[in-house]
């Protein structure tokens, strides 16, 4: 039975990945610092950047070269995607846009893979907790399409990868303890180590996970010690690698390259950060991820059945929320919603599965379909339109623009700007594809140092196949077929998924 549900999880991954592939934006918005490390790992075997990407002195290393202040996990994860891009381009002699456009697009594809992997893990975790197939599917697809994980699957940031690593760490730790499987528990520690090497603050997640292990094992001291050592050993190895990586770059084991950066200080008043992350027009968790509200209610339901797991999930959310709220740049810069909270979004959707067993239906569950539908609708503007292009365009036409406007005012909020742009852009791009009207003229080539090359595509929906059409690489018909093909595959997988799970509500115990 477990094997059949693993097959279901594979179907879920296929569906989510196909949709993400259809809607990904490609190379026009990526984490340039992380990309530079990936590129130099492949080309030179070095973790240094080719130039001062972030234009600050804070990232200058002890050898005079510049290093990315991000963890090593994300650049390493991007290596096979970058390498595949180089091989394909050499074999087919393909060139599109700027010199590194396709390389960046390949690395961005890694974000779609990482984000899509979260859905099947969430399904398996939710099923283990609830025994409800329907509830677990709601939790998995709610995470994939009802949270900002979907918009950020399109860009080259490390948040989706950190979300996958943390979710895998939590699931394996939980399963390893509950099923008394030492190897799975060790795998949980390994995944947490990977999360730490991807985003520095993920190290703090060892606290709620460690406390949960203690709570689950406190009646048997020898077992408690064995579990702590099994979980802690790979985490300790990752911490050692992290400290070594910092030392060889910046000369200090705790200097990540951010210690001297004024934008990464913990100087925001806590209440200001909490207001911004929970209630502001530009970054509110509940505005950009409405399903999170249902997740909080579901945590209460889960606590009535499995209080320690509910406390684990709640502890992870609260810990990251408070840490991010204190950051100087708590909003993540130009962001669609609270980007830094993406790693804990699974712990606000998985509990929803606990509301689905047939013998327990909380009164508010009748509103869940509406909440999920609204959550999906809120993601669509962030998926259809590149929020960074809209923010830059708004800033250029607005006198005395500041990031404060994006955070706290409705006219400058990403949801407002993207919704307006999407309502205008969808019919306009359809007309371009059908030949009813002609798209604006664009430069089809550019220099690698040309930072505003992508801004000329602000009229386009943020889909890779549309960009290829506007760059003249593909005719409209071919571009449309390539764009719709992943969707057709996803629909076929949905049909297969329906047949495999229809009528089954099987307990994992």
C-alpha positions as CSV (number, residue, x, y, z in Angstrom):
1,X,0.0,0.0,0.0
2,X,2.8,2.4,0.8
3,X,4.4,1.6,-2.5
4,X,1.2,2.6,-4.3
5,X,1.1,5.9,-2.5
6,X,4.7,6.5,-3.5
7,X,3.5,6.1,-7.1
8,X,0.8,8.6,-6.4
9,X,3.5,11.0,-5.1
10,X,5.4,10.6,-8.4
11,X,2.2,11.5,-10.3
12,X,1.8,14.6,-8.1
13,X,5.4,15.6,-8.9
14,X,4.8,15.2,-12.6
15,X,1.6,17.3,-12.5
16,X,3.2,20.1,-10.6
17,X,6.4,20.1,-12.5
18,X,4.6,20.2,-15.9
19,X,2.6,23.2,-14.8
20,X,5.7,24.9,-13.4
21,X,7.5,24.2,-16.6
22,X,4.7,25.7,-18.6
23,X,4.6,28.9,-16.5
24,X,8.3,29.4,-15.8
25,X,9.9,32.7,-16.9
26,X,13.3,31.5,-17.9
27,X,16.4,33.6,-17.4
28,X,15.2,37.2,-17.1
29,X,15.0,37.2,-13.3
30,X,17.5,35.1,-11.3
31,X,19.9,35.3,-8.3
32,X,22.9,36.6,-10.2
33,X,25.3,36.0,-7.2
34,X,24.3,32.3,-6.9
35,X,24.4,31.9,-10.7
36,X,28.0,33.3,-10.8
37,X,29.1,30.7,-8.3
38,X,27.4,27.9,-10.3
39,X,29.1,29.1,-13.5
40,X,32.6,29.3,-12.0
41,X,32.2,26.0,-10.3
42,X,31.7,24.4,-13.7
43,X,34.2,26.5,-15.7
44,X,37.0,27.1,-13.2
45,X,36.3,24.9,-10.2
46,X,36.1,28.1,-8.1
47,X,33.4,29.5,-5.7
48,X,34.4,33.1,-6.4
49,X,32.3,35.4,-8.5
50,X,33.6,36.8,-11.8
51,X,33.0,40.4,-10.7
52,X,31.4,42.4,-7.9
53,X,27.8,41.3,-8.7
54,X,26.2,43.0,-5.7
55,X,28.3,46.2,-6.1
56,X,29.3,46.3,-2.4
57,X,32.6,45.8,-0.6
58,X,31.0,43.5,2.0
59,X,31.5,40.5,-0.2
60,X,35.2,41.0,-0.9
61,X,37.1,38.0,0.4
62,X,40.5,37.7,2.0
63,X,42.1,37.1,-1.4
64,X,40.6,40.2,-2.9
65,X,38.0,38.4,-5.0
66,X,34.3,38.7,-4.5
67,X,32.2,35.8,-3.1
68,X,28.4,35.4,-3.0
69,X,27.0,35.8,0.6
70,X,24.6,32.8,-0.1
71,X,25.1,29.3,1.0
72,X,26.9,26.7,-1.2
73,X,23.9,24.4,-1.5
74,X,22.0,26.4,-4.2
75,X,25.0,26.9,-6.5
76,X,26.0,23.2,-6.3
77,X,22.3,22.2,-7.0
78,X,22.5,24.4,-10.2
79,X,25.7,22.7,-11.5
80,X,24.0,19.8,-13.5
81,X,21.5,22.2,-15.0
82,X,24.2,24.7,-16.1
83,X,26.4,21.8,-17.4
84,X,23.5,20.4,-19.4
85,X,22.9,23.8,-20.9
86,X,26.5,24.1,-22.0
87,X,26.5,20.7,-23.6
88,X,23.3,21.3,-25.5
89,X,24.4,24.7,-26.8
90,X,27.7,23.3,-28.0
91,X,26.0,20.4,-29.7
92,X,23.3,22.4,-31.4
93,X,25.1,25.7,-31.7
94,X,22.1,27.6,-30.2
95,X,22.2,31.3,-29.2
96,X,19.3,33.3,-27.9
97,X,19.3,36.8,-26.4
98,X,22.3,37.7,-24.3
99,X,25.3,35.4,-24.2
100,X,24.3,33.7,-21.0
101,X,20.5,33.7,-21.5
102,X,20.1,30.0,-22.0
103,X,22.6,29.2,-19.2
104,X,20.6,31.2,-16.7
105,X,17.4,29.7,-18.0
106,X,18.8,26.2,-17.3
107,X,19.8,27.2,-13.7
108,X,16.3,28.7,-13.1
109,X,14.8,25.4,-14.2
110,X,16.4,24.0,-11.0
111,X,14.0,26.2,-9.0
112,X,11.0,24.6,-10.7
113,X,12.4,21.1,-9.9
114,X,13.0,22.0,-6.2
115,X,9.6,23.6,-5.9
116,X,7.8,20.7,-7.6
117,X,9.6,18.2,-5.2
118,X,7.9,19.9,-2.3
119,X,4.4,18.7,-3.4
120,X,4.9,14.9,-3.3
121,X,6.8,15.1,0.0
122,X,3.9,17.2,1.4
123,X,1.5,14.6,0.2
124,X,3.3,11.7,1.8
125,X,3.7,13.7,5.1
126,X,0.0,14.7,5.1
127,X,-1.1,11.1,4.4
128,X,1.1,9.7,7.2
129,X,-0.5,12.3,9.6
130,X,-4.1,12.0,8.6
131,X,-4.7,8.8,6.6
132,X,-6.9,10.8,4.2
133,X,-5.9,10.7,0.5
134,X,-8.2,13.5,-0.4
135,X,-6.9,15.7,2.4
136,X,-3.4,14.9,1.5
137,X,-4.0,15.9,-2.1
138,X,-5.5,19.1,-1.0
139,X,-2.5,19.8,1.2
140,X,0.0,19.0,-1.6
141,X,-1.8,20.9,-4.4
142,X,-2.7,23.7,-2.1
143,X,1.1,24.2,-1.4
144,X,2.0,23.9,-5.1
145,X,-0.6,26.3,-6.5
146,X,-2.1,28.2,-3.6
147,X,1.1,29.7,-2.1
148,X,3.9,31.9,-3.4
149,X,5.9,28.8,-4.0
150,X,4.4,28.8,-7.5
151,X,5.5,32.3,-8.5
152,X,9.0,31.7,-7.0
153,X,9.3,28.4,-8.9
154,X,9.9,30.7,-11.9
155,X,12.9,32.5,-10.6
156,X,16.5,31.5,-9.6
157,X,16.2,32.3,-5.9
158,X,17.2,29.7,-3.3
159,X,13.9,29.8,-1.3
160,X,12.2,26.9,-3.1
161,X,15.3,24.7,-2.6
162,X,15.5,25.6,1.1
163,X,11.8,24.8,1.4
164,X,12.3,21.3,-0.1
165,X,15.3,20.6,2.1
166,X,13.6,21.7,5.3
167,X,10.4,19.8,4.4
168,X,12.4,16.7,3.6
169,X,14.3,17.1,6.9
170,X,11.2,17.4,8.9
171,X,9.4,14.5,7.2
172,X,12.4,12.1,7.5
173,X,13.0,13.2,11.1
174,X,9.3,12.7,12.0
175,X,9.1,9.3,10.2
176,X,12.4,8.1,11.6
177,X,11.3,8.7,15.1
178,X,7.7,7.5,14.8
179,X,8.7,4.3,12.9
180,X,12.0,3.8,14.9
181,X,14.1,3.7,11.7
182,X,17.6,5.0,12.4
183,X,18.6,5.4,8.8
184,X,15.6,7.6,8.0
185,X,16.3,9.8,11.1
186,X,19.9,10.2,9.9
187,X,18.6,11.2,6.5
188,X,16.5,13.8,8.3
189,X,19.7,15.3,9.8
190,X,21.3,15.2,6.4
191,X,18.5,17.1,4.7
192,X,18.6,19.7,7.4
193,X,22.4,20.0,6.8
194,X,21.6,20.7,3.1
195,X,19.0,23.3,4.2
196,X,21.7,25.0,6.3
197,X,24.1,25.0,3.4
198,X,21.4,26.6,1.2
199,X,20.1,29.4,3.6
200,X,22.0,30.3,6.7
201,X,19.0,30.8,8.9
202,X,17.9,27.2,8.3
203,X,20.4,26.2,11.1
204,X,17.8,27.6,13.6
205,X,15.4,24.8,12.5
206,X,17.5,22.4,14.4
207,X,16.0,23.9,17.6
208,X,12.3,22.9,17.0
209,X,13.3,19.6,15.5
210,X,15.7,18.8,18.3
211,X,13.1,19.8,20.9
212,X,10.5,17.5,19.2
213,X,12.9,14.6,19.2
214,X,13.4,15.1,23.0
215,X,9.7,15.3,23.6
216,X,9.1,12.1,21.7
217,X,11.9,10.2,23.4
218,X,12.1,11.6,26.9
219,X,10.7,8.5,28.6
220,X,13.7,6.4,27.4
221,X,17.1,8.2,28.0
222,X,19.3,5.8,26.1
223,X,16.9,6.0,23.1
224,X,16.9,9.8,23.4
225,X,20.7,9.9,23.3
226,X,20.9,7.6,20.3
227,X,18.3,9.6,18.4
228,X,20.0,13.0,19.2
229,X,23.3,11.6,18.0
230,X,21.9,10.1,14.9
231,X,20.1,13.3,13.9
232,X,22.8,15.6,15.1
233,X,25.9,14.0,13.5
234,X,25.1,15.0,9.9
235,X,23.9,18.4,11.0
236,X,27.3,18.8,12.8
237,X,29.1,17.8,9.6
238,X,27.1,20.4,7.7
239,X,28.0,23.1,10.3
240,X,31.6,22.2,9.9
241,X,31.4,22.5,6.1
242,X,29.6,25.9,6.5
243,X,32.3,27.2,8.9
244,X,35.1,26.0,6.6
245,X,33.4,27.6,3.6
246,X,33.1,30.9,5.4
247,X,36.7,30.8,6.7
248,X,38.3,30.2,3.3
249,X,36.4,33.1,1.7
250,X,36.3,35.7,4.4
251,X,38.8,34.6,7.0
252,X,36.3,33.9,9.8
253,X,34.2,30.8,10.3
254,X,31.1,32.8,11.1
255,X,31.4,35.5,8.4
256,X,29.1,34.6,5.6
257,X,29.7,37.8,3.7
258,X,26.7,39.4,5.3
259,X,28.2,40.7,8.6
260,X,29.4,43.9,7.0
261,X,26.4,44.4,4.8
262,X,24.1,47.1,6.3
263,X,21.1,45.6,4.5
264,X,21.3,42.4,6.5
265,X,21.4,43.7,10.1
266,X,18.9,42.7,12.7
267,X,17.8,46.3,13.4
268,X,14.1,46.4,12.5
269,X,11.7,46.8,15.5
270,X,10.0,43.4,15.9
271,X,6.5,44.8,15.7
272,X,7.3,46.7,12.5
273,X,8.6,43.5,10.9
274,X,5.7,41.4,12.1
275,X,3.2,44.0,10.8
276,X,4.9,44.0,7.4
277,X,5.0,40.2,7.2
278,X,1.5,39.6,8.4
279,X,-0.6,42.7,7.5
280,X,1.1,45.0,5.0
281,X,-0.3,45.4,1.5
282,X,3.1,44.5,0.0
283,X,4.2,41.5,1.9
284,X,1.4,40.1,4.1
285,X,1.5,36.4,4.5
286,X,-2.3,36.2,4.7
287,X,-2.9,38.4,1.7
288,X,-0.4,36.7,-0.6
289,X,-1.1,33.2,0.8
290,X,-4.7,33.1,2.0
291,X,-4.5,29.4,2.5
292,X,-2.2,30.1,5.4
293,X,-5.2,31.3,7.5
294,X,-6.8,27.9,7.0
295,X,-3.5,26.3,7.9
296,X,-3.5,28.0,11.2
297,X,-7.0,26.8,12.0
298,X,-6.0,23.3,10.8
299,X,-3.0,23.4,13.2
300,X,-5.5,23.5,16.1
301,X,-7.3,20.5,14.7
302,X,-4.0,18.7,14.3
303,X,-3.1,19.6,17.9
304,X,-6.2,17.7,19.1
305,X,-4.9,14.5,17.4
306,X,-1.1,14.9,17.5
307,X,-0.1,17.8,19.7
308,X,3.7,17.3,19.4
309,X,3.6,17.5,15.6
310,X,1.4,20.5,15.7
311,X,3.8,22.2,18.1
312,X,6.7,21.2,15.8
313,X,5.1,22.9,12.8
314,X,4.0,25.9,14.7
315,X,7.5,26.3,16.2
316,X,9.1,26.2,12.8
317,X,6.8,28.9,11.5
318,X,7.1,31.2,14.5
319,X,10.9,30.9,14.7
320,X,11.4,31.9,11.1
321,X,8.8,34.6,11.3
322,X,10.4,36.3,14.2
323,X,13.9,36.0,12.7
324,X,12.9,37.5,9.4
325,X,10.8,40.2,11.1
326,X,14.1,41.5,12.8
327,X,16.0,41.8,9.5
328,X,16.8,45.2,8.1
329,X,15.4,44.0,4.7
330,X,12.7,41.8,6.0
331,X,10.6,42.2,2.8
332,X,13.2,40.5,0.6
333,X,13.6,43.6,-1.6
334,X,11.5,43.4,-4.8
335,X,9.3,40.5,-3.8
336,X,5.8,39.1,-4.5
337,X,4.7,38.5,-0.9
338,X,6.9,37.4,2.0
339,X,9.7,35.6,0.1
340,X,11.8,34.8,3.1
341,X,8.9,32.8,4.6
342,X,8.7,30.3,1.7
343,X,10.6,27.5,3.6
344,X,7.9,27.2,6.2
345,X,4.8,27.3,3.9
346,X,4.5,23.5,3.8
347,X,3.9,23.5,7.6
348,X,0.8,25.7,7.0
349,X,-0.7,23.5,4.3
350,X,0.1,20.0,5.5
351,X,-2.1,20.4,8.6
352,X,-5.2,20.9,6.4
353,X,-5.2,17.2,5.7
354,X,-6.1,16.6,9.4
355,X,-9.5,18.2,8.7
356,X,-10.5,15.5,6.1
357,X,-11.1,12.2,8.0
358,X,-14.8,11.4,7.6
359,X,-15.4,11.2,11.3
360,X,-14.3,14.8,11.9
361,X,-15.4,17.8,9.9
362,X,-14.7,21.2,11.5
363,X,-17.4,23.8,10.7
364,X,-15.1,26.1,8.9
365,X,-14.0,23.4,6.4
366,X,-17.0,24.2,4.2
367,X,-15.2,27.4,3.3
368,X,-12.0,25.6,2.4
369,X,-12.7,25.3,-1.4
370,X,-13.3,29.1,-1.5
371,X,-10.1,29.8,0.5
372,X,-8.1,27.5,-1.9
373,X,-9.7,29.1,-5.0
374,X,-8.8,32.6,-3.7
375,X,-5.3,31.5,-2.9
376,X,-4.8,30.2,-6.4
377,X,-6.2,33.4,-7.9
378,X,-3.8,35.5,-5.8
379,X,-0.9,33.6,-7.2
380,X,-1.9,34.1,-10.9
381,X,-0.8,37.8,-11.1
382,X,2.6,36.7,-9.8
383,X,2.8,33.8,-12.3
384,X,1.5,35.7,-15.3
385,X,3.7,38.8,-14.9
386,X,7.2,39.3,-13.6
387,X,6.8,41.4,-10.5
388,X,10.3,42.9,-10.7
389,X,9.6,44.4,-14.1
390,X,6.3,45.9,-12.9
391,X,8.0,47.3,-9.8
392,X,10.8,48.9,-11.9
393,X,8.3,50.3,-14.4
394,X,6.3,51.8,-11.5
395,X,9.4,53.3,-9.9
396,X,10.5,54.9,-13.1
397,X,7.2,56.7,-13.6
398,X,6.7,57.7,-9.9
399,X,8.4,60.7,-8.3
400,X,10.3,60.1,-5.1
401,X,9.6,56.3,-5.2
402,X,11.0,54.2,-2.4
403,X,10.8,50.6,-1.3
404,X,8.5,51.8,1.5
405,X,5.8,52.4,-1.0
406,X,6.0,48.8,-2.2
407,X,5.7,47.6,1.3
408,X,3.0,49.8,2.8
409,X,0.9,51.4,0.0
410,X,-1.8,49.6,-2.0
411,X,-1.1,51.5,-5.3
412,X,2.6,50.2,-5.3
413,X,1.9,46.8,-3.8
414,X,3.0,43.9,-6.1
415,X,-0.4,42.4,-6.0
416,X,-2.0,45.6,-7.3
417,X,0.7,46.2,-10.0
418,X,0.7,42.6,-11.2
419,X,-3.0,42.3,-11.3
420,X,-3.4,45.4,-13.4
421,X,-0.6,44.3,-15.7
422,X,-2.0,40.8,-16.0
423,X,-5.5,42.1,-16.9
424,X,-4.0,44.2,-19.6
425,X,-1.3,41.7,-20.7
426,X,-3.4,38.6,-21.2
427,X,-5.6,39.9,-24.1
428,X,-2.7,41.9,-25.5
429,X,-0.4,38.8,-25.7
430,X,-3.2,36.7,-27.2
431,X,-3.6,39.2,-29.9
432,X,0.2,39.1,-30.6
433,X,0.2,35.3,-30.8
434,X,-2.8,35.3,-33.1
435,X,-1.4,37.9,-35.4
436,X,-4.2,40.4,-34.7
437,X,-1.7,43.0,-33.7
438,X,2.1,43.4,-33.8
439,X,4.2,43.2,-30.7
440,X,6.6,46.0,-29.8
441,X,10.0,45.9,-31.4
442,X,12.7,44.5,-29.2
443,X,16.5,44.0,-29.4
444,X,17.0,40.3,-30.0
445,X,20.6,40.4,-28.7
446,X,22.5,42.2,-26.0
447,X,25.7,42.4,-24.0
448,X,26.0,40.3,-20.8
449,X,26.6,43.5,-18.8
450,X,23.4,45.1,-20.1
451,X,21.2,45.0,-16.9
452,X,18.1,46.5,-18.5
453,X,17.8,44.0,-21.4
454,X,14.8,42.2,-19.9
455,X,12.9,45.4,-19.1
456,X,12.0,45.8,-22.8
457,X,9.9,42.6,-22.4
458,X,7.6,44.2,-19.7
459,X,4.7,44.0,-22.2
460,X,5.0,40.2,-22.3
461,X,3.5,37.6,-20.0
462,X,6.4,36.0,-18.1
463,X,6.5,32.7,-19.9
464,X,9.7,31.3,-21.6
465,X,7.9,30.3,-24.8
466,X,6.5,33.8,-25.2
467,X,10.0,35.3,-24.8
468,X,11.3,32.9,-27.5
469,X,8.5,34.2,-29.8
470,X,9.3,37.8,-29.2
471,X,13.0,37.2,-29.6
472,X,12.3,35.8,-33.0
473,X,13.6,32.3,-32.1
474,X,10.2,30.6,-32.7
475,X,7.1,31.3,-34.8
476,X,3.9,31.9,-32.8
477,X,2.4,28.5,-33.5
478,X,5.5,26.6,-32.4
479,X,5.8,28.7,-29.3
480,X,2.2,28.1,-28.4
481,X,2.5,24.3,-28.9
482,X,5.7,24.2,-26.7
483,X,3.9,26.2,-24.0
484,X,0.8,24.0,-24.0
485,X,2.5,20.6,-24.3
486,X,3.4,20.5,-20.6
487,X,-0.2,21.3,-19.7
488,X,-1.5,18.5,-21.8
489,X,0.9,16.1,-20.1
490,X,-0.2,17.4,-16.7
491,X,-3.9,16.8,-17.6
492,X,-3.1,13.2,-18.6
493,X,-1.3,12.7,-15.3
494,X,-4.3,14.2,-13.5
495,X,-6.5,11.6,-15.1
496,X,-4.1,8.8,-14.1
497,X,-4.0,10.2,-10.5
498,X,-7.8,10.3,-10.3
499,X,-8.1,6.7,-11.3
500,X,-5.4,5.5,-8.9
501,X,-6.8,7.2,-5.8
502,X,-10.6,7.4,-6.5
503,X,-12.5,5.8,-3.7
504,X,-9.5,5.1,-1.5
505,X,-9.3,6.5,2.0
506,X,-6.6,4.2,3.5
507,X,-4.8,4.7,6.8
508,X,-1.0,4.5,6.6
509,X,-0.8,2.9,10.0
